[in-house]
Amino acid sequence: AEKFKTLKNEGNNFVKRGKYEEAVNKYSECMKLNTKECTIYTNRALCYLKLYKYEEAKQDCDHVLQIEDSNIKAFYRRALAYKGLQVRKKNMAGI
């Protein structure tokens, strides 16, 4: 549990500094220790959104909503992911 908390804090610190790739790595390490902690997935989804990785963000949010079907952050970030995917689709169509 201590290692988990340390990794999560490191991930959060990377987010604060705008280092989203590094944060994703920390959160992914956390998931190896605990797959039930929803915060890790919503945090990683945020990073994926910042990195324009909408599909990955959506998957993390879907995972959270299977565990906690009323998780507001997961709903919100999944909506942002869907929006990103829609914009990307429109841009692809316009090329």
N, C-alpha and C positions, 0 to 999 in steps of 0.2 A: 504493500500500500504506500510505503514511503517513496519508493522509486517512481511509482505512478504519479504521486503528487509532484515530485521533483520534475519529471518530464512534462507534466501538464503546465506547471509554472514556467518552465523554459519555453514551451510552446507559446504561452500567453505573452511572455516578454518579447519573443520574436514578432508576434502580431503587432504589439505596441510600436515596434520599431519598423514595421512595414516589411519585415523579412518573411514573406508568406511561404516560400518554398521550404525554408528551414522549419517553420512552424508546422507545416504539413508532416514533415519527417518526425518531429517530436510527438505529434498527436497520433501518428500511425504506430509509433513505438508504444504509446499508451494503450492502444487497442489490443496489442499482443498480450498485455497484462490484464485488461478488463474490457470485455466487449459490451458490457451492460451500461456503462457510463455514457449517458446521452450527450452530456456537455461536450465531450471530446468530438463527437460526430458533428454537432452543430458548429463547434469552433473550426473544425477542419473544413466544413462546408463553406464557412465564411472565407477561409483562405482560398479555397477553390474558386469561389466567386471573384475574388480579387485577382486571381490568376486567369480568369476567363475560362475556367474548366467547368463549364456548366453541367455537363453530364455527370461528372464525379460529384459535384455539389448536390445534384438531385438525388443520386444514389445514397449519399450519406444521410440526407433528410428523410428519404424513404425508410431507411433503416431505423432511424429514431422514431418515426411515426408508427412503425410496427411494434415498438416497445412501449411508447408513450403516445397514444393517439391524440393527445391534446397539447402537444408541445408547440407553443406559439412560435418560438424561434425557428423550429424545423419547418413549420408551415410557411412562415415569412421567407425564409431563405430558399425553400423549394420554389416558391412563387418567383423569386428573383432569378433562380436558375432557369425556370421555364421561360421567363421573359428574355433572358440572355440567349436561350436556344432559339426562340422565335425571331429575335433580331438577327441572329447569325443566319437563320434560314432565309430571311428576307434579303440579306446582303448577298448570300450565295446566289439567290434567284436573280438578283439584279446585275450580276457580273456577265 
